[in-house]
């Protein structure tokens, strides 16, 4: 057994798992606030990555300026999207709103392909050193950056929901929208903030993955790939997103290791999370930390 390769894959899995956890938080944030599952989440990663790439390549901006500018753009994009497309859907059946997010996913896929083309394009060199040797393991510099930023975001989410007025308003809105409105909370503002934060955090993840693997339409698949993370952790649990992200990140890298060493089935890296999704739904459909709905007749 190649223990060096196994260790390398496990470390990569933990780092990528934190990134999955951050994207899963975006699913949870929107679901907790609006009770909507956003199937266009992957396109937020894609749009954010292409926006940063365009600023670096087309406009020749330095990364330290293009990156925060991308996040500002995505924040505005999330608010505008919620106001123009999703706010008129308030009060409509949940399935109708979910179908709208699926339509947005297809629309953004086509729009981005039309603007940037369908081929993978590499990010320009951002760091002087592309990888760092830590205890004999080669780790991408972008992954180290993503690990630090992901940890900051996780702590930020905790403080945001625990102490900020908007965070408390989101928790109240998630519990009961009518009660929240009766307490003077603007549900519309809560919805807009949830979509804006989700767009920003997803764009951050898209930029990091784009720096490592290049930018293409395939990047939006991360949004679907993170869905097992959300189900595993629980649709309404921020902590579950973190734990689920780490588990799925390690699981897919273990699947790649065993497939390369013994199974030789191919593509297990992408398939393993969805096998896990089926098993989770069979055994614990509310996830590890999800709240179980109890209906009384």
C-alpha positions in Angstrom: 0.0 0.0 0.0 1.3 3.4 -0.9 1.0 5.2 2.4 2.6 8.4 1.1 -0.1 8.7 -1.6 -2.8 7.9 0.9 -1.6 10.6 3.3 -1.4 13.1 0.5 -5.0 12.4 -0.6 -6.3 12.5 3.0 -4.7 16.0 3.5 -6.1 17.1 0.2 -9.5 15.7 1.2 -9.5 17.6 4.5 -8.6 20.9 2.8 -11.1 20.5 -0.1 -13.6 19.3 2.5 -13.4 22.7 4.3 -14.2 24.3 0.9 -17.2 22.0 0.5 -18.3 22.9 3.9 -18.2 26.6 3.1 -20.3 26.1 -0.1 -22.7 23.8 1.8 -23.2 26.7 4.3 -24.5 28.7 1.4 -27.1 26.0 0.8 -28.0 26.0 4.5 -28.1 29.8 4.7 -30.6 30.1 1.9 -32.7 27.1 3.1 -32.8 28.4 6.7 -33.9 31.8 5.7 -36.2 31.1 2.8 -36.9 27.3 2.9 -35.7 27.1 -0.7 -33.1 24.7 -2.1 -31.0 26.8 -4.5 -30.0 24.6 -7.5 -28.2 27.5 -9.1 -25.5 27.4 -6.3 -22.9 25.9 -8.6 -23.4 28.7 -11.1 -22.5 31.2 -8.4 -19.1 29.5 -8.2 -18.8 29.6 -12.0 -19.8 33.3 -12.3 -17.5 34.3 -9.5 -14.5 32.4 -11.0 -15.1 33.8 -14.5 -15.5 37.3 -13.2 -12.2 37.1 -11.3 -10.5 35.5 -14.4 -11.8 38.3 -16.7 -10.5 41.0 -14.3 -7.1 39.4 -14.2 -6.8 38.5 -17.9 -9.0 41.0 -19.8 -8.5 44.1 -17.6 -5.0 43.2 -16.3 -5.9 44.0 -12.7 -3.6 42.6 -9.9 -5.1 39.7 -7.9 -5.2 41.6 -4.6 -7.5 44.1 -6.3 -9.5 41.8 -8.6 -10.3 39.3 -5.9 -12.1 41.7 -3.5 -13.7 43.5 -6.5 -15.1 40.1 -7.6 -16.7 39.6 -4.1 -18.2 43.1 -4.2 -19.7 42.3 -7.7 -21.1 39.0 -6.4 -22.6 40.7 -3.4 -24.5 43.1 -5.6 -25.3 40.3 -8.0 -26.9 38.2 -5.2 -29.1 41.2 -4.1 -30.2 42.1 -7.6 -31.0 38.4 -8.4 -33.1 38.1 -5.3 -35.0 41.4 -5.9 -35.7 40.9 -9.6 -36.3 37.2 -9.9 -37.0 35.7 -6.6 -38.8 38.3 -4.6 -41.9 38.2 -6.9 -42.1 34.5 -6.0 -42.7 35.1 -2.3 -45.9 33.3 -1.3 -45.8 30.9 -4.3 -45.5 27.2 -3.8 -42.0 26.1 -2.8 -41.7 23.7 -5.8 -42.3 26.7 -8.1 -39.5 28.6 -6.6 -37.2 25.6 -6.8 -38.0 25.2 -10.5 -37.0 28.9 -10.9 -33.6 28.2 -9.4 -33.2 25.2 -11.8 -34.1 27.6 -14.7 -31.6 30.1 -13.5 -29.0 27.4 -13.4 -29.6 26.5 -17.0 -29.7 30.2 -18.1 -26.4 31.1 -16.4 -24.7 28.0 -17.8 -25.7 29.0 -21.3 -24.9 32.7 -20.8 -21.4 32.0 -19.4 -20.7 29.6 -22.2 -21.7 32.2 -24.7 -19.5 34.9 -23.2 -16.4 32.9 -22.3 -16.7 29.8 -24.5 -16.8 26.1 -23.5 -13.1 25.4 -23.1 -11.1 25.3 -19.8 -9.0 28.4 -19.3 -6.2 28.6 -16.8 -5.9 31.3 -14.2 -2.8 33.5 -14.6 -0.1 32.9 -12.0 -1.2 34.4 -8.7 1.4 33.1 -6.3 5.2 33.0 -6.7 5.2 29.4 -5.5 2.4 27.2 -6.8 2.8 24.5 -4.1 4.4 24.3 -0.7 6.2 21.3 0.9 4.8 20.7 4.4 6.1 17.6 6.2 7.0 16.0 2.8 3.6 16.7 1.3 3.1 18.9 -1.7 0.1 21.2 -1.1 -1.2 23.8 -3.5 -0.7 27.3 -2.3 -4.3 28.1 -3.4 -5.6 25.3 -1.2 -3.6 26.8 1.8 -5.2 30.1 1.1 -8.7 28.5 0.8 -8.1 26.7 4.1 -7.3 29.9 6.0 -10.2 31.8 4.4 -12.6 28.9 5.0 -11.7 28.8 8.6 -12.2 32.6 8.9 -15.6 32.3 7.1 -16.7 29.5 9.5 -15.8 31.6 12.5 -17.5 34.6 10.9 -20.7 32.6 10.3 -20.8 31.6 13.9 -20.3 35.2 15.2 -22.7 36.5 12.6 -25.6 34.2 13.6 -24.8 34.4 17.3 -24.3 38.2 17.9 -25.3 40.3 14.8 -28.7 41.8 14.4 -29.0 40.5 10.8 -27.9 37.0 12.0 -30.5 37.0 14.7 -33.1 38.2 12.2 -32.2 35.4 9.9 -32.6 32.8 12.7 -36.0 34.3 13.6 -37.1 34.3 10.0 -36.1 30.7 9.6 -38.1 29.7 12.6 -41.3 31.5 11.5 -41.6 34.2 8.9 -45.0 35.5 10.2 -43.7 35.8 13.7 -40.5 37.5 12.5 -42.6 40.1 10.6 -44.8 40.7 13.6 -41.5 41.6 15.6 -40.6 44.2 13.0 -38.1 42.2 11.0 -38.0 42.9 7.3 -38.2 39.4 5.8 -37.4 40.9 2.3 -34.1 42.3 3.6 -33.3 39.0 5.3 -33.9 37.1 2.0 -31.7 39.6 0.0 -28.9 39.3 2.6 -29.0 35.5 2.5 -28.7 35.4 -1.3 -25.9 38.1 -1.3 -23.8 36.3 1.3 -24.3 33.0 -0.5 -23.2 34.5 -3.8 -20.0 36.0 -2.2 -19.0 32.9 -0.4 -19.6 30.7 -3.4 -17.6 33.0 -5.6 -14.7 32.7 -3.2 -14.8 28.9 -3.5 -15.1 29.2 -7.3 -12.0 31.4 -7.5 -9.9 29.0 -5.4 -10.9 25.9 -7.3 -10.4 27.8 -10.6 -6.9 28.7 -9.6 -6.1 25.0 -9.1 -8.1 23.3 -11.9 -8.8 26.2 -14.3 -12.2 27.7 -15.1 -14.8 26.0 -17.2 -18.5 25.1 -17.1 -17.6 21.9 -15.2 -17.0 24.1 -12.2 -20.7 24.5 -11.6 -20.8 20.7 -10.9 -19.4 21.5 -7.5 -22.8 22.9 -6.6 -24.4 19.5 -7.2 -21.4 17.6 -5.7 -21.9 19.6 -2.4 -25.5 18.4 -2.2 -24.5 15.2 -0.4 -22.6 17.3 2.1 -25.8 19.2 2.9 -27.9 16.1 3.2 -25.2 14.4 5.4 -24.8 17.3 7.8 -28.5 18.3 7.8 -30.3 20.9 5.6 -30.7 23.4 8.5 -27.4 22.9 10.3 -24.3 25.1 9.9 -22.2 22.8 12.0 -23.5 19.9 9.9 -22.2 21.6 6.8 -18.7 21.7 8.2 -18.7 18.1 9.4 -20.4 16.9 6.2 -17.8 18.7 4.1 -14.9 17.2 5.8 -16.4 13.7 5.6 -17.3 13.9 1.9 -13.9 15.5 1.1 -12.0 12.6 2.8 -14.4 10.0 1.3 -14.0 11.0 -2.3 -10.2 11.0 -1.9 -10.3 7.6 -0.2 -12.4 6.4 -3.1 -9.9 7.7 -5.6 -7.1 5.9 -3.6 -8.7 2.5 -3.5 -9.8 2.8 -7.1 -6.3 3.6 -8.3 -4.7 0.8 -6.2 -7.2 -2.1 -6.5 -10.6 -1.5 -8.0 -9.7 0.3 -11.3 -13.4 1.2 -11.9 -12.7 4.8 -12.9 -14.3 8.1 -11.9 -14.9 6.9 -8.3 -13.7 10.4 -7.1 -16.9 12.0 -8.5 -19.3 9.1 -7.9 -18.5 8.2 -4.3 -20.3 11.2 -2.7 -23.5 10.2 -4.5 -23.3 6.6 -3.3 -23.0 8.2 0.2 -26.0 10.4 -0.5 -28.2 7.3 -1.3 -27.0 5.6 1.9 -27.6 8.7 4.0 -31.2 9.1 2.7 -31.9 5.4 3.5 -30.5 5.5 7.0 -30.7 9.0 8.3 -32.7 11.3 5.9 -32.5 14.3 8.2 -28.7 14.2 8.4 -26.4 14.0 11.3 -27.4 17.4 12.8 -30.6 18.2 10.9 -33.8 18.9 12.7 -36.4 16.2 12.4 -39.9 17.5 11.5 -42.6 16.2 13.9 -46.2 16.4 12.6 -49.0 15.9 15.1 -52.5 15.0 13.9 
